Amino acid sequence: MIMAKSILSADISGELIFLGTGTSVGVPVVGCGCHVCTSTDPRNKRFRCSLVLGLPGGNLLVDTTPDLRSQLLREGIGIIHSTLYTHDHADHVFGLDDLRLFPYYLGHAMPVYCEAQVEARIRKSFDYAFAHEAKNYAGGVPQIEFHPIESEPFEVLDKLVIPLRLEHGKFRVLGFRFGNIAYCTDTNRIPPESKALLAGLDVLVVDALRLTPHPTHYCLDEAVAVAEEIGAKRTLFTHMSHDLEHEATNARLPAGMELAFDGLRLRLT
């Protein structure tokens, strides 16, 4: 077993870090030669959407993207203490196998907080970790302990988390409020009952996929409109495609609004 004293990990206490701010195919897009995909500005390089938060009780990961290993290495984060999911789409779930290292450090299974449909997707997609035959994999499977969540606030790693019901086209997904920061990725509608939970925010993080409308994501103009309605002190846009060049897009946004970027860090409040 790898002992805890061997863990090399940056101290991110009190910080929220954007591990990824890109859409499901990331930016650059494979095979694309557009000016954003070929840009030398590092803020135009976008892994799939994810966060990590340094909470009082440890590091909380929000979603396990297919880029997870590279994201954690880039930020020097050597340990995750708990994992939280927004929804069950591939770009938010399919890096889960990279969690299998952490139980060696933790000494117990990885606590995973998610809705029932996310658990069902994980059990189906990673059946080798849950089937009777999993014992034949020895240590080569993720060790997971599920903690079901719904709409009620819950505590994880000594921090209160408030779930926010969001609509993602025909899908029902979750955003989350952590103190005075709210994370609303993968949505094209925030219902009134969830907007009521977004009052008094310091920072709103919200989906802004591209310039033109999309059936399951806010486009930029829609995201600006909902951000104006919510009225956070600062709004950051995420889950962005190669439509949105970082510097040029920021230049046209209202005061207090900007694009997030991979590696951006916020102080938790």
Secondary structure as UniProt FT lines:
FT   HELIX           4..6
FT   STRAND          15..20
FT   TURN            24..25
FT   TURN            30..31
FT   TURN            35..38
FT   HELIX           42..44
FT   STRAND          50..55
FT   TURN            56..57
FT   STRAND          58..62
FT   TURN            66..67
FT   HELIX           68..75
FT   STRAND          82..84
FT   HELIX           90..93
FT   TURN            94..95
FT   HELIX           96..101
FT   HELIX           102..106
FT   STRAND          110..114
FT   HELIX           116..125
FT   HELIX           127..129
FT   HELIX           132..137
FT   TURN            138..139
FT   STRAND          144..148
FT   STRAND          154..156
FT   TURN            157..158
FT   STRAND          159..168
FT   TURN            169..170
FT   STRAND          171..178
FT   TURN            179..180
FT   STRAND          181..184
FT   HELIX           192..195
FT   HELIX           196..198
FT   TURN            199..200
FT   STRAND          203..207
FT   HELIX           220..230
FT   STRAND          234..238
FT   TURN            242..243
FT   HELIX           246..252
FT   TURN            255..256
FT   STRAND          257..259
FT   TURN            262..263
FT   STRAND          265..267
//
